[in-house]
Amino acid sequence: MPELPEVESVRRQLDPALAGRTVVDAWADPIPSVPREFMGLDRLPARTIARVSRRGKFLIAPLDQRLELIMHLGMTGQLGFDRPGDPHVRARLRLDDSRTLTFRDVRRFGRMAVVDEGDYEAIPTLALLGPEPLSDEFDMHAFAAALARTKSPVKPFLMSQRAVAGVGNIYANEALWLARIHPASRRVGSERAARLHRAVREVLAAAVEREGTTFRDYVKVDGEPGRNASFLIAYGRAGLPCPRCATPLKKIVLGGRGTTFCPRCQRA
């Protein structure tokens, strides 16, 4: 699933392409595969897009008349322009400059919704997001206190979106390796919490700079892949030597997700 760096890279291309454009017409697949896959798109025609912002893994486009277009890429969602005849396009927004913004989603776990400004009751994950990790709101002391309170292992805690927004499986693996913390640890302590706070910022900032990680589905609006995959140290590298100590990296399943770590460097 695209995480913060991938969604931010999409946002950076989408914002200048959509800011100031008016939606002429909107179409969505009439047979949704998940509840509320598309919601309220009939409110889009004649609405003007002010900009495209991001909150965690969500794209948020403020519209006139105090409305917002919310977009989530799910596992395989891709935003781009035109794509005539593509059978995997689930929604189309025709713009006043004759272009059509398309939402392509093979697995159909993504979603689009038009809501009243700030009304996220129907999108609870968005309503409950923690602070943005690359902002000043991501306070180290508050993060350490949240870690001290939780009974969850640290990796599922990172991915819950409550203490920090936008971190998924890829970057949780990477940050925990960098901070030398076992992903199943339940007692992190203030010193290791500070290391993890720095590591989350570092791995996300680097991945944003490289425009995200592409394995198969994620591409930017222009169709180009991200450049971060070759820089990954832990995720997807089980059996390969740890770059710090040469111990083979180990894979376990934690919280239902594949988790790679160094059994020597990352002690519980």
N, C-alpha and C positions, 0 to 999 in steps of 0.2 A: 504494500500500500504506500503510495506517495506520502512522504513525511514533510516536515517544515521546509527543508531545502528545496525539494522538488516543487512544492506548491508556491513557494516564494519565487522560484525561477519562472514558473508559469505566470504569476502575477506581474512580474517585471516586464514581460512581453505583452501581456493582455492590457495592462493599464493604459499605455499610450495609444493602443489600437482601439479602445472602447470609450475612453474619456470624451464626453461631449456628444457621443453618438446617440441617436434616438432609435428605439426598437420599433420597427414598422409592423412586424408580425411575429408570432411565436407558435411553434409546433412542438409537441411532445408525443412520444410513443403512447398510443391510447391503451396499451395493455401492459401496465407496470408489472415488474417481477418482484418487487419488494414494496412494503407499505410506504406510501408517501414518497415514492421515487421522484415524482414530479408533483409540485404543489403550487397552485396559484399562478401558473404561467400565463393564464388568461388575463392577468392584470398588467402584463408587460407592454402590449401595444400602446404606442404614443408616449411611453415613458422614456426619459433621457437619463443616460448613465453618467454620473458625476465622475467616478473614478473606480478603480478596482483595488481594494485593500485585502488584507489577510488577517485571520485570527486562528492561530494553531494551524490545522490542516484545512481550514475552510477559507474559501474566497468569498469576499463580501463586496458587492457593488451597490453603493447607495444610488437610489433613483430619486427623481422629483416626486412630489406629493408624499414625502416621508415614507417611502417604501425602500426595501432592500432586496436585491437578488442574492441568494445564498447558493454557492456551488461547492460540492464536495466530490472529489475524483474517485472515491472508493478505492477499489483494487486496480482497475484497468481503465479508468476514465481518462480521456484526452480531450482537450479543448483546442480547436483550430478553426480555420476558415474554409468555407465551401465544402469540399468532399462530396460532390454529386454522386449518387448511386451507391454509396457505402452502406451496406446492410446493417452495420453496427452503430450507425448514428441514431441516438435515442432522442435528441432534441435539436431544434434549429431556431435561431433567433435572426430574423432578417433585419438588417440595419438600414439606416437612411442613406448610406453611401453605396448601396447595392451589394455589399458583402453579406455573407451569412455566417454567423458564429455557430459552430456545430459542437455537440457534445457526443463523443464516440465512447462507447462503454461495452466491451465484449462480455464481461462477467455480470454487469448490471447491478453493481453494489453502490454506484455513485448516486448522487441526487442533486436536484435543483429545486429551489423554492423561492417564491416571492412572499415576503412577510412585511407587516408593518415595522417601521424602524425600531430595532431593539427588541422585538417580540419573538423570542426564541423558545417559547413554550413547546412548540412542536419539534424542536431540535435540541433536546436536552444536553447532548454532548457539547454543543456550542455554548449553551447557557452556563455550564459548570466548568468551563476551561480555567486552568490556572494561568499564571503570568507568562508573558512572552519571554523565552529564554535569552534573547539577544537584546532585551530592553532593561532599563533600570529597575523595572518592577520585579524582576527576578532577583530577589534579595537573598543573599547567602544565609543569613540568620533565620529567616522565615523558612527557607528550604530545609535547613538542618533541623529545625523544630518539627517540621512536618515529617521528616524521616524518623525522628525520635518517637513520634506518636504512632506511626503506622505499625501494624502487625504483619504487613505483607512483605515478602521478599523484595529486595531493592529493585530488581529489574521490572517486575510487574508494576511496582509503585511508580517508577519512571514513566511507564507506558500508559498509566491510568488517565493522564491529561489533567489531573486535579492539582498537582504540585507544580507542574510545568507543562506548557502547551506545546504540541507539535512533535514530541519525541516518540518514535515508533521503534520497531524491532531492530532496524539497521543501526540507528544512532545510539540506542540504548546499549547494544553490544559494544560499539566503538567507545563510548564514553566510559563504560565500566572497565574496559581493558586499560584505557589511558589512566584512569584513577586507581588502578590496581585493586579493584573491589570484586569479590566473587558475586555473581548475579543472584545467588540464592541467599545472600547475607540478610539477616533480619536486624542486626545491631550494627549500625554503621559508625556512630560516634561523630563528634563535631569535626575532628581533623579530617577524617575521610569524607565527610559531607562537604567540607570546603573543597577538597580535591575533586569531588564529583561535580560540584557546582561549576568549577573552572573547566572541567573536561567537557561537560555538556555544551557550554558556550564555545569551546575551541572546536569540537568536531562539527557542530552545526555551522559555525561561521565559515569553516574551511569548505564544507560541502556546498554552502550557498555560493561561495566564490567560484566553485567548479560547476555550478548550475545543476547540482543534484546527482543522484546515482541511478543509472539506467542498467537494468538487467534484461528486460524484455519489453514491458508495456509503457513505462514512463518515457514520454518525450515532451519537449517544450512546445509552445504554440507553433513555432516554425518547423516542427517535425524533427528537430535535431535532438540527439541524446545528451544527457548530462555527462560530465567528465570525471565523476568522483569514484566510479567503481574500482578503478585500478589502485586507488589510494586506501582502500579498506584494509584494516589490519586483522580484525576478529571476525566480522560477519561473513559467513559462507566459506571460512578458511579452516574448518576442522581438519585435523590431521597434518596440517602444515606447521613448520616450526614457529614458535613465538619469536617475534623480532627482538625481544628483550633478552630472553634466556634460552632460546632454541628448544624448549620443551614443546612437544606436539600439542597443538590446541585441541581442546576437547569439546564435543557437542552433547548437550543434554536438552530435554524438553522441560520448559519452565513456564507455567501459566499457559500451557497449550502452544507455546511458540518455541521454535528451534533457537537455541542459545549457545553461542560459542565463547569460550573463555580459556585462559591459560591456568591449568591446575597448580602451577608453581607460583606465578606472579600474583594471581588473584586468589588470595586465601580468604576463607569464610570468616 
